[in-house]
C-alpha cells in the first residue's frame, strides 16, 4: 500500500485548492471582475501562483506515484513533502512580490526532478533486467 504517497497527494491537492480560493478572494479584494485574467498586481500574483501550481501538478503527481510504485512509498512521500514545502515557500514569496518566488520554485523544481529521474531510472532498470 502507498498510504504515505496518498497522504502527500491529498496535501498537494489541498494546497492547490487553497491557491484557487485565494484567487477568488483576490478578485473580490482588488475588484478584478470575471472573466478578466489580469488587472491588479495583487490579483495577478495570486492568479500566477494558482496557475503555476496547476502547471506543475501534471509533472509532480505522476512522478511522485511512479517513484512510490517503483522505488519506495516512504521516500516518495518524503520528497513529495519537500515539494509541498517548496510550493508553500513559493506562495509566500510570490504573494509579497514576484522577485521573491525563486527559492520556493527552486525547491519544488528540484524535488520534481528527483522524483522524475528516480522513476525513469527505476522503470528503465526494470525494463532492462
Legacy VTK file of the C-alpha trace (Angstrom):
# vtk DataFile Version 3.0
C-alpha trace
ASCII
DATASET POLYDATA
POINTS 129 float
0.000 0.000 0.000
1.019 3.561 -0.661
-0.520 5.353 2.305
2.202 7.993 2.673
2.164 8.875 -1.009
-1.637 9.065 -0.891
-1.409 11.475 2.051
1.111 13.691 0.212
-1.141 13.638 -2.863
-4.093 14.820 -0.779
-1.970 17.563 0.786
-0.832 18.716 -2.670
-4.461 18.845 -3.825
-5.376 20.798 -0.670
-2.602 23.283 -1.432
-3.929 23.693 -4.966
-7.443 24.186 -3.589
-6.074 26.902 -1.293
-4.467 28.701 -4.247
-7.774 28.535 -6.139
-9.723 30.009 -3.225
-7.047 32.675 -2.879
-7.650 33.784 -6.478
-11.361 34.225 -5.756
-10.542 36.196 -2.602
-8.084 38.337 -4.520
-10.684 39.055 -7.218
-13.075 40.338 -4.574
-10.407 42.382 -2.790
-8.994 44.010 -5.920
-12.155 44.370 -7.996
-10.898 42.284 -10.927
-14.132 41.002 -12.495
-14.605 37.665 -14.224
-13.541 36.879 -16.980
-10.558 39.245 -16.678
-7.268 37.442 -16.125
-5.229 40.480 -15.072
-5.625 43.970 -13.773
-4.242 44.496 -10.293
-0.741 43.411 -9.229
-2.038 41.553 -6.141
-4.565 39.670 -8.238
-2.013 38.993 -10.979
0.351 37.393 -8.465
-2.415 35.294 -6.872
-3.514 34.118 -10.310
0.029 33.221 -11.379
0.574 31.319 -8.123
-2.507 29.232 -8.828
-1.671 28.687 -12.482
1.961 27.828 -11.818
0.855 25.293 -9.217
-1.555 23.814 -11.756
1.192 23.734 -14.401
3.449 21.717 -12.075
0.824 19.217 -10.856
0.992 17.035 -14.028
4.771 16.891 -13.661
4.767 16.263 -9.916
1.914 13.792 -9.384
2.793 11.090 -11.955
6.459 11.310 -10.976
5.516 11.015 -7.295
3.376 7.936 -7.860
5.758 6.187 -10.235
8.596 6.777 -7.774
6.451 5.316 -4.982
5.476 2.267 -7.030
8.923 1.513 -8.426
11.164 2.656 -5.568
9.580 3.449 -2.195
6.386 4.860 -0.737
8.211 6.467 2.191
10.956 8.072 0.090
8.448 9.309 -2.481
6.330 10.807 0.289
9.382 12.475 1.827
10.390 14.051 -1.469
6.751 14.936 -2.090
6.647 16.711 1.274
9.682 18.724 0.168
7.747 19.637 -2.997
4.827 20.874 -0.878
7.175 22.877 1.343
8.723 24.391 -1.795
5.286 25.334 -3.090
4.415 26.951 0.253
7.659 28.945 0.168
6.775 29.907 -3.429
3.270 31.033 -2.416
4.545 33.123 0.494
7.340 34.724 -1.527
5.367 35.395 -4.696
2.440 36.804 -2.692
4.782 39.550 -1.466
6.489 40.275 -4.788
7.344 38.398 -7.961
11.096 38.579 -7.331
10.691 36.527 -4.130
9.284 33.438 -5.866
12.622 31.885 -6.852
13.631 29.970 -3.666
10.329 28.110 -3.461
10.322 27.492 -7.198
13.817 26.003 -6.991
12.896 23.716 -4.081
9.828 22.299 -5.785
11.578 22.079 -9.145
14.450 20.049 -7.714
12.033 17.772 -5.824
10.084 17.170 -9.038
13.259 16.454 -10.965
14.455 13.951 -8.349
11.103 12.151 -8.466
11.062 12.099 -12.273
14.660 10.929 -12.667
14.194 8.322 -9.952
11.019 6.981 -11.553
12.558 6.983 -15.022
15.680 5.216 -13.779
13.664 2.589 -11.905
11.415 1.892 -14.875
14.389 1.666 -17.245
16.185 -0.652 -14.796
13.190 -2.968 -14.644
12.846 -2.999 -18.421
16.487 -3.969 -18.877
16.612 -6.538 -16.089
LINES 1 130
129 0 1 2 3 4 5 6 7 8 9 10 11 12 13 14 15 16 17 18 19 20 21 22 23 24 25 26 27 28 29 30 31 32 33 34 35 36 37 38 39 40 41 42 43 44 45 46 47 48 49 50 51 52 53 54 55 56 57 58 59 60 61 62 63 64 65 66 67 68 69 70 71 72 73 74 75 76 77 78 79 80 81 82 83 84 85 86 87 88 89 90 91 92 93 94 95 96 97 98 99 100 101 102 103 104 105 106 107 108 109 110 111 112 113 114 115 116 117 118 119 120 121 122 123 124 125 126 127 128
